């Protein structure tokens, strides 16, 4: 496992270092429990060192011609392509991702690197008219300076890259804190790619640590101006509060409880395939996953039969086996929590149409139906291979049920009438929703983010420019102003 031990370090100011904390984060393979690496945590002092290095490096980088900056991202893309098989293996090993999931994640990460190449030269200034004679108003689009990125375990290579590459391309420096379950794929691996691509030292730093060691130092530090966080709404609420109290911008991609809605005129076989993918890709550990599948009662029986049969055909096992559909969840805490959640639902009166076993961190798929209307499970995020199958009577009730959630990240609706689907989609309070497709979608140019408890702000395309730049007004008086005294 030299790959993991080589990259399982702090990366500060262009140097690979051992943290100076008094304890280690242990990186495990979630499938077989093998220890991949031990990483001594970074301390508050190292947080300061990383941010100060980023601050020093950013000044020159922000002034660099953007045509020159983008060469780094062209090289980073080539390196990612050359090392794709190695990156896929790392995702399988560190995250328990299936080969399907790993390939999907790397493919999207490459798309975002391609977009970063173009993003470097996209920001535009403006000249605006003035009611004052002789005055010219110039509005410049400038880097914010330094961005703190706190990334999740589930798609760490992609989600981290989605913030890191654009932020750097737009002239900023970055400090990453990867999730403790993904310190290499979400941290060291990305640092190594950019180091080998020739990114100047100090512009990208990685801190492997924990709030138990550093508290809120990563957010409170005076250097970063933007905090990009992806994770649970509970933690996101805290990040937003701390960032706001220090007048920092927070970009938050948080939890979801997405509904995939199947109207009575939908292609049932296709909707079944979309629903199975939307719920069970990467063991359901996806913020956009379809927690709830809502089916019009007139087609409920036919859909349920096909859906259950398809779920029963999914293979749970070793994620390195290309035939595996469901690998392990990230750790035994998550496995135990999912088992308890299913037991609680059945005790409340739910029926398990499929009830999977839990073997170590392998949690087989479960399909629950018949939940009481007041079940808390209907309104919470389920981060694992458990799906709720619900029926509704007519479109109005379908809209009401889809919206009956404190979250609003993604969604999908299936119908034979595309424009009907669009009308339905407009009525769902969510940041993203897809007609005749899965709930799991991400594209470099299209605004990505949630409503309600699912987040603040947007990324991708023009939204990324808004997230990682600021506007500066400079006026020029070509004549002479008249002052009242």
C-alpha positions as CSV (number, residue, x, y, z in Angstrom):
1,X,0.0,0.0,0.0
2,X,2.9,2.4,-0.7
3,X,0.5,4.5,-2.8
4,X,-1.5,5.4,0.3
5,X,1.5,5.7,2.7
6,X,3.3,8.0,0.1
7,X,0.3,10.4,-0.1
8,X,-1.0,10.1,3.5
9,X,0.7,13.2,4.7
10,X,0.1,16.9,5.3
11,X,1.0,19.0,2.3
12,X,1.9,22.5,3.3
13,X,3.8,25.1,1.2
14,X,4.9,22.5,-1.3
15,X,6.2,20.1,1.3
16,X,5.0,16.7,2.3
17,X,5.1,16.6,6.1
18,X,4.1,14.6,9.1
19,X,1.6,16.4,11.3
20,X,2.7,17.6,14.7
21,X,-0.4,16.5,16.6
22,X,-0.4,13.8,19.3
23,X,-2.6,11.2,17.7
24,X,-3.2,9.6,14.3
25,X,-6.1,9.3,11.9
26,X,-6.2,5.7,10.6
27,X,-7.2,5.2,7.0
28,X,-9.0,1.8,6.6
29,X,-10.2,-0.2,3.6
30,X,-14.0,-0.4,4.4
31,X,-14.4,-3.7,2.7
32,X,-11.7,-5.8,4.4
33,X,-10.7,-3.6,7.3
34,X,-7.1,-3.4,6.2
35,X,-5.1,-0.5,7.5
36,X,-4.0,1.6,4.6
37,X,-2.1,4.4,6.4
38,X,-1.8,6.3,9.7
39,X,-1.7,10.1,9.5
40,X,-0.6,12.2,12.4
41,X,-3.1,15.1,12.6
42,X,-2.4,18.7,11.8
43,X,-2.6,21.2,14.6
44,X,-3.9,24.7,14.8
45,X,-0.3,25.9,14.2
46,X,-0.2,24.0,10.9
47,X,-3.6,25.4,9.9
48,X,-2.0,28.8,10.3
49,X,1.1,27.7,8.3
50,X,-1.0,26.4,5.4
51,X,-3.2,29.5,5.2
52,X,-0.2,31.9,5.5
53,X,1.6,29.9,2.7
54,X,-1.5,30.2,0.6
55,X,-1.8,33.9,1.3
56,X,1.8,34.5,0.2
57,X,1.6,32.4,-2.9
58,X,-1.8,33.8,-4.1
59,X,-0.5,37.4,-4.6
60,X,1.7,36.4,-7.5
61,X,-0.7,33.8,-8.8
62,X,-3.6,36.2,-8.9
63,X,-1.5,38.6,-11.0
64,X,-0.4,35.8,-13.4
65,X,-1.7,36.0,-17.0
66,X,-4.8,33.7,-17.0
67,X,-3.6,32.2,-20.3
68,X,-0.5,31.0,-18.4
69,X,-2.5,29.8,-15.4
70,X,-4.6,27.5,-17.6
71,X,-1.5,25.6,-18.7
72,X,-1.4,24.0,-15.2
73,X,-4.9,22.6,-15.7
74,X,-4.1,21.2,-19.1
75,X,-1.2,19.3,-17.5
76,X,-3.4,18.3,-14.5
77,X,-5.9,16.8,-16.9
78,X,-3.3,14.9,-18.8
79,X,-1.9,13.5,-15.6
80,X,-5.3,12.5,-14.4
81,X,-5.9,10.7,-17.7
82,X,-2.5,8.9,-17.5
83,X,-3.2,7.8,-13.9
84,X,-6.9,7.0,-14.3
85,X,-6.5,3.3,-13.5
86,X,-4.5,4.1,-10.4
87,X,-7.1,6.6,-9.2
88,X,-9.9,4.1,-9.8
89,X,-8.1,1.6,-7.7
90,X,-7.7,4.2,-4.9
91,X,-11.4,4.9,-4.9
92,X,-12.2,1.2,-4.8
93,X,-9.8,0.6,-1.9
94,X,-10.2,3.7,0.3
95,X,-13.9,4.3,-0.2
96,X,-15.3,0.9,-1.0
97,X,-16.6,2.3,-4.3
98,X,-17.6,-0.2,-7.0
99,X,-15.7,0.0,-10.3
100,X,-18.8,1.6,-11.8
101,X,-18.8,4.3,-9.2
102,X,-15.1,4.9,-9.4
103,X,-15.1,5.2,-13.2
104,X,-18.1,7.6,-13.0
105,X,-16.3,9.8,-10.4
106,X,-13.1,10.1,-12.4
107,X,-15.0,10.8,-15.6
108,X,-16.8,13.7,-14.0
109,X,-13.6,15.0,-12.3
110,X,-11.9,15.1,-15.7
111,X,-14.9,17.1,-17.1
112,X,-14.5,19.7,-14.3
113,X,-10.7,19.9,-15.0
114,X,-11.6,20.6,-18.7
115,X,-13.9,23.3,-17.6
116,X,-11.3,24.8,-15.3
117,X,-9.0,25.3,-18.3
118,X,-11.6,27.6,-19.9
119,X,-12.7,29.1,-16.6
120,X,-9.3,30.8,-16.1
121,X,-10.0,33.2,-19.0
122,X,-13.8,33.6,-18.5
123,X,-14.2,36.4,-15.9
124,X,-15.1,39.7,-17.5
125,X,-15.1,43.3,-16.2
126,X,-17.7,45.8,-17.0
127,X,-17.9,49.6,-17.8
128,X,-21.1,51.1,-16.5
129,X,-22.6,54.5,-17.1
130,X,-22.8,57.2,-14.5
131,X,-25.3,60.0,-13.8
132,X,-22.3,62.2,-13.0
133,X,-20.8,64.0,-16.0
134,X,-17.3,62.9,-16.8
135,X,-17.3,59.8,-14.6
136,X,-16.5,56.3,-15.8
137,X,-17.5,53.3,-13.7
138,X,-15.3,50.2,-14.0
139,X,-16.3,46.9,-12.3
140,X,-13.5,44.4,-12.0
141,X,-13.9,40.7,-11.3
142,X,-11.1,39.6,-9.0
143,X,-10.1,36.5,-7.1
144,X,-11.3,36.4,-3.5
145,X,-7.8,35.4,-2.3
146,X,-7.8,32.1,-0.4
147,X,-10.5,29.5,-0.3
148,X,-11.0,26.8,2.4
149,X,-12.4,23.5,1.0
150,X,-13.9,20.9,3.4
151,X,-14.8,17.8,1.4
152,X,-16.9,14.7,2.1
153,X,-16.0,11.0,1.9
154,X,-18.5,9.8,-0.6
155,X,-17.2,11.5,-3.9
156,X,-14.0,13.1,-2.5
157,X,-12.0,13.2,-5.8
158,X,-14.9,14.8,-7.7
159,X,-16.3,17.1,-5.1
160,X,-13.0,18.4,-3.9
161,X,-11.9,18.9,-7.5
162,X,-15.1,20.8,-8.2
163,X,-14.0,23.6,-5.8
164,X,-10.2,23.3,-6.0
165,X,-9.7,23.4,-9.8
166,X,-12.0,26.4,-10.4
167,X,-10.8,28.3,-7.4
168,X,-7.2,28.0,-8.5
169,X,-8.1,28.7,-12.2
170,X,-9.7,32.0,-11.1
171,X,-6.5,33.1,-9.4
172,X,-7.1,31.9,-5.8
173,X,-5.1,29.7,-3.4
174,X,-6.7,26.8,-1.6
175,X,-6.4,24.9,1.6
176,X,-8.2,21.5,1.6
177,X,-9.4,19.6,4.7
178,X,-10.4,16.1,3.3
179,X,-12.8,13.9,5.2
180,X,-11.0,11.6,7.7
181,X,-12.4,8.6,5.8
182,X,-10.9,9.8,2.5
183,X,-7.6,11.6,3.3
184,X,-5.8,10.3,0.2
185,X,-8.4,10.4,-2.5
186,X,-9.8,13.7,-1.3
187,X,-6.5,15.3,-0.3
188,X,-3.1,13.9,-1.0
189,X,-4.0,12.5,-4.5
190,X,-5.2,15.9,-5.6
191,X,-2.2,17.7,-4.2
192,X,0.1,15.2,-6.0
193,X,-1.6,15.8,-9.4
194,X,-1.3,19.6,-9.1
195,X,2.3,19.3,-7.8
196,X,3.3,17.2,-10.8
197,X,1.4,19.6,-13.1
198,X,3.7,22.4,-12.0
199,X,1.4,24.4,-9.7
200,X,3.6,26.8,-7.7
201,X,4.3,25.8,-4.1
202,X,1.9,27.2,-1.5
203,X,-1.1,27.6,-3.8
204,X,-2.6,24.2,-2.8
205,X,-2.3,22.8,0.8
206,X,-3.8,19.8,2.4
207,X,-4.5,19.4,6.1
208,X,-5.6,16.0,7.4
209,X,-7.0,16.7,10.9
210,X,-10.2,16.7,13.0
211,X,-12.3,19.3,14.8
212,X,-11.3,17.5,18.0
213,X,-7.8,18.8,17.4
214,X,-8.3,22.2,15.7
215,X,-11.8,23.2,16.7
216,X,-13.1,25.9,14.3
217,X,-9.6,27.2,13.3
218,X,-10.0,26.2,9.7
219,X,-13.1,28.5,9.4
220,X,-12.2,31.2,11.9
221,X,-8.7,31.9,10.5
222,X,-8.5,35.4,9.1
223,X,-7.0,34.5,5.8
224,X,-9.7,32.5,3.9
225,X,-12.5,34.6,2.4
226,X,-14.7,31.7,1.2
227,X,-15.4,28.3,2.8
228,X,-16.7,25.6,0.4
229,X,-18.2,22.8,2.4
230,X,-19.9,19.6,1.3
231,X,-21.4,17.3,4.0
232,X,-24.3,16.9,6.3
233,X,-26.8,19.7,7.0
234,X,-26.0,19.4,10.8
235,X,-22.3,20.2,10.2
236,X,-23.2,22.7,7.5
237,X,-25.3,24.7,9.8
238,X,-22.3,25.0,12.1
239,X,-20.0,26.0,9.3
240,X,-22.4,28.6,8.1
241,X,-22.8,30.1,11.6
242,X,-19.1,30.3,12.2
243,X,-18.3,31.6,8.7
244,X,-21.1,34.2,9.0
245,X,-19.9,35.4,12.3
246,X,-16.5,36.1,10.7
247,X,-18.0,37.7,7.6
248,X,-16.9,34.9,5.3
249,X,-18.9,33.6,2.3
250,X,-20.0,30.0,2.8
251,X,-20.8,27.7,-0.2
252,X,-22.7,24.7,1.2
253,X,-23.7,21.5,-0.5
254,X,-25.6,19.6,2.1
255,X,-27.9,16.6,2.8
256,X,-30.8,15.5,0.6
257,X,-34.0,13.5,0.7
258,X,-34.7,13.4,-3.0
259,X,-37.9,12.0,-4.5
260,X,-38.1,10.2,-7.8
261,X,-41.7,10.5,-9.0
262,X,-43.3,8.1,-11.5
263,X,-46.5,9.4,-13.0
264,X,-49.1,7.1,-14.4
265,X,-48.1,7.5,-18.1
266,X,-44.4,6.8,-17.5
267,X,-42.3,4.1,-19.2
268,X,-42.3,1.7,-16.2
269,X,-39.3,-0.4,-17.2
270,X,-37.2,2.7,-17.8
271,X,-38.4,4.3,-14.6
272,X,-37.4,1.2,-12.6
273,X,-33.9,1.3,-14.0
274,X,-33.6,5.0,-13.2
275,X,-34.9,4.5,-9.7
276,X,-32.6,1.6,-8.9
277,X,-29.6,3.6,-10.1
278,X,-30.7,6.7,-8.3
279,X,-31.0,4.9,-5.0
280,X,-28.2,2.3,-5.0
281,X,-25.2,3.7,-6.8
282,X,-22.3,3.8,-4.3
283,X,-24.5,2.0,-1.8
284,X,-26.8,5.0,-1.6
285,X,-24.1,7.2,0.0
286,X,-24.9,10.1,-2.3
287,X,-26.5,13.4,-1.3
288,X,-28.6,13.4,-4.5
289,X,-29.8,9.8,-4.1
290,X,-33.5,9.0,-4.4
291,X,-34.4,8.3,-0.8
292,X,-38.1,8.1,-1.8
293,X,-39.6,6.6,-4.9
294,X,-43.2,7.9,-5.4
295,X,-45.4,6.0,-7.7
296,X,-48.9,6.8,-9.0
297,X,-51.3,4.2,-7.4
298,X,-52.7,3.2,-10.8
299,X,-49.3,1.6,-11.7
300,X,-48.1,0.8,-8.2
301,X,-48.4,-3.0,-8.4
302,X,-46.7,-3.3,-11.8
303,X,-43.9,-0.9,-10.8
304,X,-43.4,-2.6,-7.5
305,X,-43.1,-6.1,-8.9
306,X,-40.5,-4.9,-11.4
307,X,-38.6,-2.7,-9.0
308,X,-38.4,-5.4,-6.3
309,X,-37.2,-8.0,-8.9
310,X,-34.5,-5.6,-10.1
311,X,-33.3,-4.8,-6.5
312,X,-33.1,-8.5,-5.6
313,X,-30.8,-9.0,-8.6
314,X,-28.2,-6.5,-7.3
315,X,-25.0,-8.2,-6.2
316,X,-23.5,-7.1,-2.9
317,X,-19.8,-7.9,-2.3
318,X,-16.2,-7.1,-3.0
319,X,-16.1,-3.6,-4.7
320,X,-13.0,-4.6,-6.7
321,X,-15.1,-7.3,-8.5
322,X,-16.5,-5.7,-11.7
323,X,-19.7,-7.7,-11.2
324,X,-20.4,-6.1,-7.8
325,X,-23.3,-3.5,-7.7
326,X,-23.2,-2.8,-3.9
327,X,-20.0,-2.5,-2.0
328,X,-19.4,-1.7,1.7
329,X,-20.7,1.4,3.4
330,X,-17.9,3.6,4.7
331,X,-17.6,2.2,8.2
332,X,-19.3,0.0,10.9
333,X,-20.9,3.0,12.5
334,X,-22.8,3.6,9.3
335,X,-23.6,-0.1,8.9
336,X,-25.0,-0.3,12.4
337,X,-27.0,2.9,12.0
338,X,-28.7,1.6,8.8
339,X,-29.6,-1.7,10.5
340,X,-31.2,0.2,13.4
341,X,-33.0,2.5,11.0
342,X,-34.6,-0.5,9.2
343,X,-35.6,-2.2,12.5
344,X,-37.1,1.1,13.7
345,X,-39.2,1.5,10.5
346,X,-40.5,-2.1,10.7
347,X,-41.4,-1.6,14.3
348,X,-43.4,1.5,13.3
349,X,-45.4,-0.6,10.9
350,X,-43.5,-0.4,7.6
351,X,-43.3,-3.5,5.4
352,X,-40.0,-4.7,4.1
353,X,-40.5,-5.9,0.5
354,X,-36.8,-6.6,0.4
355,X,-34.8,-6.8,3.7
356,X,-31.1,-7.1,3.2
357,X,-28.7,-8.6,5.6
358,X,-25.8,-6.7,7.2
359,X,-22.4,-8.5,7.1
360,X,-19.6,-6.3,8.5
361,X,-19.8,-3.2,6.4
362,X,-21.7,-4.9,3.6
363,X,-25.4,-3.8,3.9
364,X,-27.6,-5.4,1.3
365,X,-30.4,-3.4,-0.2
366,X,-33.7,-2.9,1.6
367,X,-37.0,-1.8,0.2
368,X,-39.6,-0.4,2.7
369,X,-43.2,0.5,2.0
370,X,-46.3,1.2,4.0
371,X,-44.6,3.7,6.4
372,X,-47.0,5.8,8.5
373,X,-47.4,9.4,7.5
374,X,-45.8,10.6,10.6
375,X,-42.7,8.4,10.3
376,X,-39.5,10.6,10.7
377,X,-37.8,8.4,8.2
378,X,-39.9,10.0,5.4
379,X,-38.3,13.4,6.1
380,X,-34.7,12.5,6.8
381,X,-31.7,11.7,4.7
382,X,-30.9,8.0,4.5
383,X,-27.2,7.5,3.6
384,X,-27.2,3.9,2.5
385,X,-28.9,1.2,0.4
386,X,-32.4,1.6,1.9
387,X,-35.2,3.0,-0.2
388,X,-38.8,4.0,0.7
389,X,-41.4,3.0,-1.9
390,X,-44.6,5.2,-1.6
391,X,-47.8,5.6,-3.7
392,X,-49.9,8.7,-4.4
393,X,-53.3,9.4,-5.9
394,X,-52.9,11.8,-8.8
395,X,-50.5,14.6,-9.6
396,X,-51.5,17.0,-6.9
397,X,-50.7,14.5,-4.1
398,X,-47.5,13.6,-5.9
399,X,-46.4,17.2,-5.7
400,X,-47.4,17.5,-2.0
401,X,-45.5,14.3,-1.1
402,X,-42.4,15.2,-3.0
403,X,-42.3,18.6,-1.2
404,X,-43.0,17.1,2.2
405,X,-39.3,17.3,3.3
406,X,-37.0,19.8,5.0
407,X,-34.5,19.2,2.2
408,X,-34.5,20.2,-1.5
409,X,-31.4,19.1,-3.3
410,X,-32.4,17.0,-6.3
411,X,-35.3,15.0,-7.7
412,X,-36.7,13.4,-10.9
413,X,-40.1,12.9,-12.5
414,X,-40.9,10.3,-15.1
415,X,-43.7,10.8,-17.6
416,X,-44.5,10.2,-21.3
417,X,-45.2,13.9,-21.7
418,X,-42.1,16.0,-21.4
419,X,-43.8,19.3,-20.9
420,X,-46.0,17.8,-18.3
421,X,-42.8,16.7,-16.6
422,X,-41.4,20.2,-16.8
423,X,-44.6,21.7,-15.3
424,X,-44.4,19.2,-12.4
425,X,-40.7,19.8,-11.9
426,X,-41.3,23.6,-11.5
427,X,-43.6,22.9,-8.6
428,X,-41.0,20.9,-6.6
429,X,-39.0,23.1,-4.2
430,X,-35.5,21.8,-5.0
431,X,-32.4,23.1,-6.5
432,X,-32.2,20.5,-9.2
433,X,-34.8,18.2,-10.8
434,X,-34.6,16.0,-13.9
435,X,-37.3,14.9,-16.3
436,X,-37.1,11.2,-17.4
437,X,-33.7,10.6,-15.8
438,X,-32.0,9.8,-12.5
439,X,-31.8,12.1,-9.5
440,X,-28.0,11.9,-9.7
441,X,-26.7,14.5,-12.1
442,X,-23.7,16.9,-12.2
443,X,-22.4,18.8,-15.2
444,X,-19.6,21.5,-15.3
445,X,-21.7,24.3,-16.9
446,X,-25.0,23.9,-15.0
447,X,-25.7,25.5,-11.6
448,X,-25.5,22.9,-8.8
449,X,-26.9,23.4,-5.3
450,X,-29.9,23.0,-3.1
451,X,-32.9,24.7,-1.4
452,X,-34.1,24.6,2.2
453,X,-31.7,22.5,4.4
454,X,-29.8,21.3,1.4
455,X,-27.5,24.2,1.1
456,X,-26.5,27.7,0.3
457,X,-25.0,29.0,-2.9
458,X,-24.3,27.3,-6.2
459,X,-21.3,25.9,-8.0
460,X,-20.5,25.0,-11.7
461,X,-20.3,27.3,-14.6
462,X,-21.1,31.0,-14.0
463,X,-22.1,30.1,-10.4
464,X,-18.5,29.1,-9.8
465,X,-17.2,32.5,-10.9
466,X,-19.6,34.1,-8.5
467,X,-18.5,31.8,-5.7
468,X,-14.8,32.3,-6.0
469,X,-14.4,35.9,-7.2
470,X,-15.4,39.3,-5.9
471,X,-16.4,42.5,-7.7
472,X,-14.5,45.8,-7.3
473,X,-15.8,49.2,-8.4
474,X,-13.2,51.7,-9.6
475,X,-14.5,55.0,-10.8
476,X,-12.6,57.5,-12.9
477,X,-13.5,61.1,-13.1
478,X,-12.3,62.4,-16.4
479,X,-13.6,65.9,-15.7
480,X,-14.0,67.7,-12.4
481,X,-16.7,66.9,-9.8
482,X,-18.5,69.7,-8.0
483,X,-18.5,69.3,-4.2
484,X,-21.1,70.9,-2.0
485,X,-18.5,72.5,0.3
